[in-house]
Amino acid sequence: MSSQYPQQAPGIAPAPTARPVDFGTAIVVAFRNYARFDGTASLSEFWWFTLFTVLVSAGLGTLDQLMVVGAAGVGSVLGGLWSLAVLLPSLAVAVRRLRDGGNRWTQLFWLLLPIAGLIIIILRLCDPSRTLAAAPDQPRI
């Protein structure tokens, strides 16, 4: 009896699958799978994690603005460290989200195109999830 799901190698955890999650779970899943570029991420997982990173960045930016002029710039240092800390998890969840929508990870290169590229990648990240039965080996280009 053949299964439509690929077999996992022994000792390797299965890739995360896309399912709707809440705000807290999305953050935990994104950081737990910070370097997993296989599997999929649901719309809610991606957008909740994106909201979390934007809110923290905005808070650190506000902290930087509230600091006394001439101070060490604690907000700037923390903001820079935060950006480095979420770079890999953000890329990983974006790649998983693109895969869940039936796109290739190379769609991220649209970000190199000013303005129009951002619009294109946002539309790609909003694509509905595809099922495994709908030609998993044939991503949409």
SULLIN-V381921 format. One record per residue. N is the residue number from 1. RES is the residue in one small letter. PHI is phi in whole degrees, 0 to 359 (* if undefined). OMEGA is omega in degrees with one decimal (* if undefined). NEAR is the number of other ideal C-beta (glycine too) atoms within 8 Angstrom. Layout:
N	RES	PHI	OMEGA	NEAR
N	RES	PHI	OMEGA	NEAR
This chain:
1	m	*	-176.9	2
2	s	269	178.4	3
3	s	260	178.8	5
4	q	281	179.7	5
5	y	266	179.4	5
6	p	292	178.4	3
7	q	282	179.2	5
8	q	269	175.4	7
9	a	291	180.0	5
10	p	297	177.2	4
11	g	84	179.3	3
12	i	248	-180.0	6
13	a	292	178.6	4
14	p	295	179.3	7
15	a	293	179.5	8
16	p	296	179.3	11
17	t	251	-177.4	7
18	a	280	173.5	11
19	r	206	-179.3	5
20	p	299	179.6	6
21	v	226	177.2	10
22	d	268	-173.7	7
23	f	303	-177.9	8
24	g	295	179.7	6
25	t	295	179.2	9
26	a	299	179.6	15
27	i	294	-179.8	11
28	v	298	-178.6	8
29	v	296	-179.0	12
30	a	296	179.6	15
31	f	284	177.4	8
32	r	292	179.8	6
33	n	255	-171.8	13
34	y	298	-179.7	9
35	a	237	178.4	6
36	r	265	179.8	10
37	f	259	175.8	8
38	d	260	-178.0	5
39	g	85	-176.1	12
40	t	224	175.7	12
41	a	227	-179.3	14
42	s	289	176.0	13
43	l	304	-176.8	11
44	s	294	179.1	10
45	e	299	-178.5	17
46	f	296	-173.6	15
47	w	287	174.7	8
48	w	294	179.0	13
49	f	294	177.4	14
50	t	297	177.2	9
51	l	300	179.1	9
52	f	301	-178.2	11
53	t	294	178.9	10
54	v	292	179.7	8
55	l	296	179.0	8
56	v	295	178.3	9
57	s	298	178.5	11
58	a	295	177.4	8
59	g	297	178.4	8
60	l	291	175.4	12
61	g	294	177.0	10
62	t	295	177.1	9
63	l	301	178.9	11
64	d	296	-180.0	12
65	q	289	-178.1	7
66	l	279	-178.8	6
67	m	292	179.4	10
68	v	294	178.9	4
69	v	300	-179.0	4
70	g	92	177.5	3
71	a	287	-174.7	7
72	a	294	-179.6	4
73	g	77	-178.9	8
74	v	302	179.2	10
75	g	297	178.8	14
76	s	294	179.6	8
77	v	295	179.1	9
78	l	296	178.0	10
79	g	297	177.7	12
80	g	295	177.7	8
81	l	295	178.2	8
82	w	297	179.3	11
83	s	300	177.5	9
84	l	293	-177.7	7
85	a	293	-176.4	7
86	v	260	-178.9	9
87	l	299	-178.0	8
88	l	294	176.8	8
89	p	300	179.5	13
90	s	293	176.9	12
91	l	296	-178.2	10
92	a	297	-178.6	14
93	v	290	177.2	14
94	a	292	177.9	11
95	v	296	178.9	11
96	r	295	178.9	18
97	r	294	177.7	15
98	l	299	179.4	14
99	r	296	179.6	14
100	d	296	178.4	13
101	g	275	178.1	13
102	g	88	-179.8	9
103	n	250	176.5	11
104	r	271	179.6	8
105	w	295	-178.6	9
106	t	293	175.8	5
107	q	298	178.0	11
108	l	296	179.3	11
109	f	293	174.0	6
110	w	300	-179.2	11
111	l	295	177.6	8
112	l	285	178.8	5
113	l	267	-175.8	8
114	p	302	176.2	5
115	i	58	-178.5	6
116	a	298	179.3	7
117	g	297	177.6	11
118	l	297	178.7	10
119	i	296	-179.6	8
120	i	298	-177.0	11
121	i	291	176.4	12
122	i	297	177.5	8
123	l	296	178.2	8
124	r	295	179.9	12
125	l	289	178.3	11
126	c	268	178.9	7
127	d	302	177.8	9
128	p	293	179.6	5
129	s	294	176.0	10
130	r	256	177.4	9
131	t	275	178.4	5
132	l	296	-179.6	7
133	a	289	-177.4	4
134	a	267	175.1	7
135	a	53	-177.9	4
136	p	294	-178.8	6
137	d	274	-176.9	4
138	q	243	178.4	5
139	p	293	178.3	8
140	r	286	-178.6	5
141	i	260	*	3
